[in-house]
Amino acid sequence: MSSARQSRPSGAVIGMAVLGGLAACGAAASWLTPHDPFAVAAAALAPPSAGHWFGTDDLGRDVFAGVAYGARNSLYIGAVAGLIAGILGVAIGGAAGLSVGLSDHVLMRTTEFVQALPRFFLIVLIVSLFGSSFTLIVLVLGCTAWPAPARVFRAQVLAMTSRDFVSAARAAGSGEAGILRRHVLPLAAPVLAAQISYQAGGAILAEAGLSFLGLGDPSIMSWGTMLGSAQHFVREAWWMSLFPGLAVMLTVLGCNLIADSLVDRRNVAGPR
């Protein structure tokens, strides 16, 4: 058991190191590379070299510049979409957990209905109908990811509101909103943070899928767009798909490692 406990925090450390490195790369993109990710930098399909660390694509654009600037956009999408999903999940899950009877039933049936919808195809439909602006994509990704955090937070609320300290708070005159804010949220924070991290990774993956299909915002650099361009040159220019693909994989892996570590810590510590 002790060795298992010692191995669990390392997942969070690795995940934070991966995401921190990618965030630093995105923040310092203009310093790390002099090339514009949309501008022609050299001959087309040039292999990795000292002047172009990740080579160039079929249009002569620097692949490293695309990966670096894409890190900034992808991490922003993941963070904002995850926070939106978390906020909606807390609001809906908290309202359902504190409600009794019809309100809880309606909220949970609505959550199950939204969760049963094919999320990616719903996002594709919305983006196809209303345009592929960066803001719309972030909002749609966040507003379609709330059911899982809502169900998890509702379970936390139901488990904690039956405990003695909540009964004492009610007897002292605390309202339901105050109980949720002062007693339930602090104890449920690790589980919620894990859900936000999971949803952030899912949002990054979904945005990459949209851009791969040509439905992303063309005005921003995206790893999915780079992968979409690379699919025709897998044999001739392997670097076009390798480096953006690794960036997507490492980012989602980092989010999941952090989330798994938070869940494991919560399970080991147990409810307080």
C-alpha positions as CSV (number, residue, x, y, z in Angstrom):
1,M,0.0,0.0,0.0
2,S,2.8,2.4,0.9
3,S,4.5,2.0,-2.5
4,A,1.2,2.5,-4.3
5,R,0.6,5.7,-2.3
6,Q,4.1,6.9,-3.2
7,S,3.5,6.3,-6.9
8,R,0.3,8.2,-7.1
9,P,1.6,11.7,-6.7
10,S,4.2,11.1,-9.4
11,G,1.3,11.0,-11.9
12,A,0.3,14.6,-11.0
13,V,3.9,15.7,-11.1
14,I,4.4,14.3,-14.6
15,G,1.1,15.7,-15.8
16,M,1.9,19.2,-14.4
17,A,5.4,19.0,-15.8
18,V,4.0,18.1,-19.3
19,L,1.3,20.8,-19.3
20,G,3.7,23.3,-17.7
21,G,6.2,22.7,-20.5
22,L,3.6,23.0,-23.2
23,A,2.2,26.2,-21.6
24,A,5.7,27.7,-21.4
25,C,6.3,26.8,-25.0
26,G,3.0,28.5,-26.1
27,A,3.6,31.6,-24.0
28,A,7.2,32.0,-25.3
29,A,6.3,30.9,-28.9
30,S,7.3,34.3,-30.4
31,W,10.6,34.1,-28.5
32,L,11.4,30.5,-29.3
33,T,10.8,30.8,-33.0
34,P,11.1,33.8,-35.4
35,H,8.7,32.3,-37.9
36,D,5.0,33.1,-38.3
37,P,3.0,29.8,-38.2
38,F,1.0,30.9,-41.2
39,A,3.9,32.3,-43.3
40,V,6.2,30.5,-45.7
41,A,9.5,29.9,-43.9
42,A,11.5,27.7,-46.3
43,A,11.1,25.1,-49.0
44,A,8.1,22.8,-48.8
45,L,8.5,19.4,-47.1
46,A,12.0,20.2,-45.7
47,P,13.0,17.6,-43.1
48,P,13.9,18.6,-39.5
49,S,17.1,20.6,-39.4
50,A,19.0,23.1,-37.2
51,G,17.0,26.0,-38.9
52,H,13.7,24.2,-38.7
53,W,13.6,21.9,-35.7
54,F,10.4,20.1,-36.8
55,G,10.8,20.6,-40.5
56,T,8.4,22.4,-42.8
57,D,4.9,21.4,-44.2
58,D,3.7,21.2,-47.7
59,L,3.4,25.0,-47.9
60,G,6.8,25.7,-46.5
61,R,5.5,26.7,-43.1
62,D,7.6,26.0,-40.0
63,V,6.1,23.0,-38.1
64,F,7.7,24.0,-34.8
65,A,6.1,27.4,-35.0
66,G,2.7,25.7,-35.6
67,V,3.1,23.4,-32.6
68,A,4.3,26.2,-30.4
69,Y,1.5,28.6,-31.3
70,G,-1.0,25.8,-31.3
71,A,-0.1,25.0,-27.7
72,R,-1.3,28.4,-26.6
73,N,-4.6,28.0,-28.3
74,S,-5.2,24.4,-27.3
75,L,-4.4,24.9,-23.6
76,Y,-6.7,28.0,-23.6
77,I,-9.5,26.0,-25.1
78,G,-9.1,23.2,-22.6
79,A,-8.9,25.5,-19.6
80,V,-11.9,27.6,-20.5
81,A,-14.1,24.7,-21.7
82,G,-13.2,22.7,-18.5
83,L,-14.1,25.7,-16.3
84,I,-17.4,26.2,-18.1
85,A,-18.2,22.6,-17.7
86,G,-17.2,22.7,-14.0
87,I,-19.3,25.8,-13.2
88,L,-22.4,24.4,-15.0
89,G,-21.9,21.0,-13.3
90,V,-21.7,22.6,-9.8
91,A,-24.8,24.7,-10.4
92,I,-26.9,21.9,-11.8
93,G,-25.5,19.1,-9.7
94,G,-25.8,21.2,-6.6
95,A,-29.3,22.2,-7.3
96,A,-30.3,18.6,-7.9
97,G,-28.5,17.3,-4.8
98,L,-30.2,19.8,-2.6
99,S,-33.6,19.4,-4.2
100,V,-36.1,16.7,-3.3
101,G,-38.7,15.1,-5.6
102,L,-39.6,16.7,-8.9
103,S,-36.8,19.2,-9.2
104,D,-34.1,16.5,-8.7
105,H,-35.9,14.2,-11.1
106,V,-36.2,16.8,-13.9
107,L,-32.6,18.0,-13.5
108,M,-31.2,14.4,-13.6
109,R,-33.3,13.3,-16.5
110,T,-32.2,16.4,-18.4
111,T,-28.6,15.6,-17.5
112,E,-29.0,12.0,-18.7
113,F,-30.6,13.2,-22.0
114,V,-27.7,15.6,-22.7
115,Q,-25.2,12.9,-21.8
116,A,-26.8,10.4,-24.1
117,L,-26.5,12.8,-27.1
118,P,-23.5,12.1,-29.4
119,R,-21.5,15.0,-28.3
120,F,-19.0,15.3,-31.1
121,F,-21.6,15.1,-33.8
122,L,-23.7,17.7,-31.9
123,I,-20.7,20.0,-31.8
124,V,-20.1,19.4,-35.6
125,L,-23.8,20.3,-36.3
126,I,-23.7,23.5,-34.2
127,V,-20.4,24.7,-35.7
128,S,-21.7,23.9,-39.2
129,L,-24.8,25.9,-38.7
130,F,-23.5,28.9,-36.8
131,G,-19.9,29.2,-38.0
132,S,-16.5,28.1,-36.7
133,S,-15.4,31.1,-34.6
134,F,-12.9,30.5,-31.8
135,T,-15.3,31.8,-29.2
136,L,-18.2,29.7,-30.3
137,I,-16.1,26.5,-30.4
138,V,-14.9,27.1,-26.8
139,L,-18.5,27.8,-25.6
140,V,-20.0,24.8,-27.3
141,L,-17.2,22.5,-26.0
142,G,-17.8,23.8,-22.4
143,C,-21.6,23.8,-22.6
144,T,-21.8,20.2,-23.8
145,A,-19.4,18.7,-21.2
146,W,-21.3,19.6,-18.0
147,P,-23.3,16.3,-17.5
148,A,-20.4,14.3,-16.0
149,P,-19.4,17.0,-13.5
150,A,-23.0,17.5,-12.6
151,R,-23.6,13.8,-11.8
152,V,-20.4,13.6,-9.8
153,F,-21.1,16.7,-7.8
154,R,-24.7,15.7,-7.1
155,A,-23.4,12.4,-5.7
156,Q,-21.0,14.4,-3.5
157,V,-23.8,16.6,-2.3
158,L,-26.1,13.7,-1.4
159,A,-23.2,12.0,0.5
160,M,-22.3,15.0,2.5
161,T,-25.6,16.6,3.3
162,S,-26.6,13.5,5.3
163,R,-23.7,13.9,7.7
164,D,-23.8,15.4,11.2
165,F,-21.9,18.6,10.5
166,V,-24.4,19.6,7.8
167,S,-27.4,18.8,10.1
168,A,-25.7,21.0,12.7
169,A,-25.3,23.8,10.2
170,R,-28.9,23.6,9.3
171,A,-29.9,23.7,12.9
172,A,-27.8,26.8,13.3
173,G,-29.8,28.5,10.6
174,S,-27.5,28.1,7.5
175,G,-29.3,28.1,4.2
176,E,-28.8,25.5,1.5
177,A,-26.7,27.9,-0.6
178,G,-24.4,28.5,2.4
179,I,-24.1,24.8,3.2
180,L,-23.2,24.2,-0.4
181,R,-20.6,27.0,-0.4
182,R,-19.0,26.5,3.0
183,H,-19.3,22.8,3.7
184,V,-19.8,20.8,0.5
185,L,-17.6,22.6,-2.1
186,P,-14.4,22.5,0.0
187,L,-14.7,18.8,0.5
188,A,-15.7,18.0,-3.1
189,A,-13.0,20.3,-4.6
190,P,-10.5,17.4,-5.4
191,V,-13.2,15.5,-7.2
192,L,-14.4,18.6,-9.1
193,A,-10.8,19.5,-10.0
194,A,-10.4,15.9,-11.4
195,Q,-13.6,16.3,-13.5
196,I,-12.4,19.7,-14.8
197,S,-9.1,18.2,-15.8
198,Y,-10.8,15.3,-17.6
199,Q,-13.1,17.7,-19.5
200,A,-10.2,19.9,-20.4
201,G,-8.4,17.0,-22.0
202,G,-11.6,16.0,-23.8
203,A,-12.2,19.5,-25.1
204,I,-8.6,19.7,-26.5
205,L,-9.2,16.4,-28.3
206,A,-12.6,17.5,-29.6
207,E,-11.2,20.8,-30.9
208,A,-8.4,18.9,-32.6
209,G,-11.0,16.7,-34.2
210,L,-13.0,19.6,-35.5
211,S,-10.0,21.3,-36.9
212,F,-8.8,18.0,-38.5
213,L,-12.2,17.9,-40.3
214,G,-11.7,21.5,-41.5
215,L,-14.4,22.9,-39.1
216,G,-12.0,24.8,-36.8
217,D,-11.4,28.6,-36.8
218,P,-9.1,29.2,-39.8
219,S,-7.7,32.3,-38.2
220,I,-5.9,30.4,-35.4
221,M,-3.2,27.8,-35.5
222,S,-4.5,24.4,-34.3
223,W,-2.8,21.0,-33.9
224,G,-5.9,19.4,-35.6
225,T,-5.5,21.6,-38.6
226,M,-1.8,20.6,-38.9
227,L,-2.8,16.9,-38.7
228,G,-5.4,17.4,-41.3
229,S,-2.8,18.9,-43.7
230,A,-0.4,16.1,-42.8
231,Q,-2.7,13.2,-43.7
232,H,-1.7,13.4,-47.4
233,F,2.0,13.4,-46.7
234,V,2.4,10.6,-44.0
235,R,5.1,8.8,-46.1
236,E,6.9,11.7,-47.7
237,A,6.9,14.0,-44.6
238,W,6.4,12.0,-41.4
239,W,7.3,15.0,-39.3
240,M,4.2,16.9,-40.3
241,S,2.0,14.4,-38.4
242,L,4.4,13.2,-35.7
243,F,5.0,16.4,-33.8
244,P,1.4,17.8,-33.7
245,G,0.2,14.3,-32.9
246,L,2.6,14.0,-30.0
247,A,1.5,17.4,-28.8
248,V,-2.1,16.4,-28.7
249,M,-1.3,13.0,-27.0
250,L,1.0,14.6,-24.4
251,T,-1.6,17.3,-23.5
252,V,-4.5,14.9,-23.1
253,L,-2.2,12.5,-21.2
254,G,-1.1,15.3,-18.9
255,C,-4.7,16.3,-18.1
256,N,-5.7,12.7,-17.4
257,L,-2.7,12.0,-15.2
258,I,-3.5,15.0,-13.0
259,A,-7.2,13.9,-12.9
260,D,-6.3,10.3,-12.0
261,S,-3.9,11.5,-9.3
262,L,-6.6,13.7,-7.7
263,V,-9.1,10.9,-7.7
264,D,-6.5,8.4,-6.2
265,R,-5.6,10.9,-3.5
266,R,-9.3,11.4,-2.6
267,N,-9.8,7.6,-2.5
268,V,-6.8,7.1,-0.3
269,A,-7.6,9.9,2.1
270,G,-11.3,9.0,2.2
271,P,-14.0,11.3,3.3
272,R,-13.2,13.7,6.1
